[in-house]
Amino acid sequence: MRVDFVLPDRDTPFLFPPSVQEWLPQDHLARFVVDIVAQLDLSSLRSSYAGRGSNPYDPSMLLALLVYGYANGVSSSRKLEQATYDSVAFRYITGNQHPDHDTISGFRQRFSTEVKKHFTRVLVIAGEMGLLRLGTVSLDGTKLKANSSKHQAMSWQHACALEKKLKAEVEQLWRVADQADNTPVADGMSIPEELTIREKRLETIAEVKKKIDQRAKERYEQEKAAYDQKIADREQKKKNGKRGGGKPPKAPEPGPRPKDQVNLTDEESRIMPASGGGFMQAYNAQGCVDSETMLIVATNTTQQPNDKLQIKPALAELAKLPEVLGKVKQVIADTGYYSASNVNACEAAGIDPLIAVSREAHNQSLEQRFSQPGPLAKDADVVTRMQHRLQTRNGKEIYAKRKCTVEPVFGIIKSVLGHRQLLRRGFRKAQTEWDLISIAWNLKRMHVLAILRPKKVERAALMVTPAL
């Protein structure tokens, strides 16, 4: 039986010039990104181009290109440039224009100063669309690999040993130079070149040791302040007639430690434990995720591998959110964030903390899962009240939302979109790139929510006034 196949026609020209509006479905993510970016105030970016040679590309188009790229796992400026030729969606965003990778990279650098402002503005737009109303948020952190190798790090111990070795080689070279008239130099050896190489290495090592020593001083000051506070607390307990529990705290020791190190490629990144075991050169990216919508509502980046000190920065970011989005009532976090001071900080901010005090075993018995705690004492402190709240059935249900909100968000960002490693080097640049990744995720998520809740969005859209 003969089958007539539909063959592709690559030679017949279009009767009329094609329009980019015909290229994509009406509910495509690229259209949504363009529409949202059009509501952002980019006047300061536009003014920064004044008096700069030939006509520049519209910042609105470049920002939409950048955000759509991050939302689809394309972040390299060279790959974004290539996508404007290969992808219909990218061609739609650029209006069939092809900004080169230098232009895209330069715009990303220029936009980095405003990324936090537009992160907040996107959340406000989500609120105006009826997609976001703050209530309960989940806080967690994830390690993002820095744009550097852990093998490019130099520890204090290695730096001292290498410095000693190089100084001995320099002395040996000077002795060879003094004896050059009587003893022939090895073939191919240039004493001036060898001396120059070692002197440059010694300068690098001296700079590394200086930075390690400076970090050690800062660490000692922090540890000394914490130690003094613990001693003062113990003395106060003694005055009140209470016994100080446990051994007295150990005084911190000044100076660098053997394993203190600096990375030669990105000195502001840090060696951090990886989730699957081992270590990686990374930054610790923090995110507060709204439990109802899975939108990231607050971000922060830190050089500290531990999450225990990240509650207060998260509360500070949440406090900056506009009142129109509502008020955060509860914060959910795992045991990595637990400390009495963190619980008190949440209470002081008017937020109910639900922070796990310890790890619980999986596959609990029926008695444990459905048990209810006894009555709470009237004079219970904030930590005891939180522990009691976590043991109630309602508290368990709320805390369980953490695993199905913040962890899937980080999982999709890293495993599906591929943002496991940052492109830019340096702490501030890493921070702004994490904010840009979060904007891209929020727009991708808002697009899904708008499709799932079309009637609600249509009603809210009547009240939205796009920015000029």
C-alpha positions, 0 to 999 in steps of 0.5 A, a space after each residue: 500500500 502506497 503512503 503519501 508522506 508530508 515532505 518538508 518544503 525548505 525552498 519556497 519563500 513566504 508570500 508575505 513576511 512572517 511575523 514573530 507573533 505567529 511563531 509561538 502559542 498564546 500561552 507560551 512562557 516567552 510571551 509571559 516573560 516579555 509581558 512581565 518585564 514590560 511592567 518593570 521600571 528600567 528607566 535607570 538602565 536606559 539612562 545609563 546608555 546616554 551618549 554611548 556611540 551607536 544605538 543600543 539594544 532595548 534593556 527590556 529586550 535584553 532583560 527578557 532574553 536573560 531571564 528567559 534563558 535562566 528560566 530554561 537553563 541557558 545562562 552563558 552569554 555565548 549560548 544565549 547569543 546562539 539561541 537567538 539564531 537556533 530557538 524560535 522562542 528566543 527569536 520572539 523575545 529579541 524580535 529576530 535580532 541577535 545581540 552578541 555575547 559581549 553585549 549580553 555579558 555587559 548588560 548582565 553586569 550593568 543590571 546586577 546593581 538593580 537585580 534586588 529591586 526587580 526581584 521585589 517588583 516581580 513579587 508585587 506583580 505576582 500579588 497584583 495578579 492574585 497569585 501571591 499572598 504571604 503567610 507561611 514560608 519555608 527556609 532552606 539553603 543549598 550549596 552552589 558551586 563557585 566558578 573555581 576548583 577546590 584544587 586551586 585552594 592553598 591552605 596555611 600549612 601548604 603555603 608555609 611549606 611551599 614558601 620554605 621550599 621556594 626560599 631554599 631554591 632561591 638560595 640555591 640558585 644564587 649559589 649556582 650563579 656565584 659559582 657559574 664561572 667555575 661550574 657550568 650551569 645545566 643545559 637549558 637553565 636560565 638562572 634569571 628566569 628561574 629566580 623570577 618564577 620563584 619570586 612571583 610564586 613567593 609574592 603570591 604565597 605572601 598574599 595568600 598568607 596575608 588573607 588567611 591571617 586576616 580571616 583568622 583575626 576576624 574569626 578570633 574576634 567573633 569567637 572571643 565575643 561568643 566566649 566572653 558572652 558564655 562566661 558572662 552567662 555562667 557568672 550571672 547564673 552563679 550570682 542567681 544561685 544556679 549551677 552552670 551546666 557542663 564544662 566551662 567553655 574553651 577559650 579560642 586560640 588566635 592565629 591561622 589554623 593549618 587547614 585555613 585556606 584561600 582559593 586562588 581563582 575565587 578567593 571569596 568562595 569557601 570550601 563547603 561539605 557537599 550533600 552527597 559527601 566530600 567537599 566543594 568550592 561553593 557559596 551557600 544560597 538561601 531562599 524563603 519559599 512561599 508554602 502555597 505558591 512555591 515562589 521564592 520571596 526572599 533570598 540571601 547568599 553567604 560564605 558560611 557553610 552552616 545554616 545556623 546563622 542564617 535565620 536573622 538575615 532571612 528575617 531582615 529580607 522578609 521585613 523588607 517586603 512590601 506590605 501589599 504582599 501581606 505579612 509572614 506569619 510562620 517560618 518553617 526550617 529544619 534542625 540546621 537552623 535551630 538555636 534558642 537565639 534564632 527562636 527568640 529572633 522569630 518571636 521578636 519579629 512577630 513570626 511563629 517559628 517552626 524549627 526542628 529541634 532535632 532530627 526525627 527517625 523516618 517511618 515513625 510508629 502510629 502512636 508517634 505520628 498521631 500522638 498529642 502533647 500534654 498541656 503547656 505550662 503557663 510560664 513556658 519559654 519561647 523554645 518550649 512553646 515552639 517544641 510543643 507546637 511542633 508536637 501537635 497534629 496541626 504543627 506536624 502538618 504545617 512542618 511537613 510542608 517544608 519537604 514539598 515546597 522549598 526542597 522541590 524548588 531547589 531540586 528543580 533549579 539545580 537538577 532540571 534547569 542545571 543551575 548547579 554552578 555559578 558563572 560569576 566570581 566574587 561574593 557580590 556577583 554570586 549574590 546577584 546571580 542567585 537573585 537572577 536565578 530566583 527571578 527566573 524561577 518565579 516567572 516560570 512558576 507564575 506562568 504555571 500558576 497563571 495557567 492553573 488559575 486563569 479566572 483569578 488572574 483575569 480578575 486581578 489583571 484588571 487592577 494591574 497598571 504596567 510601569 512605563 
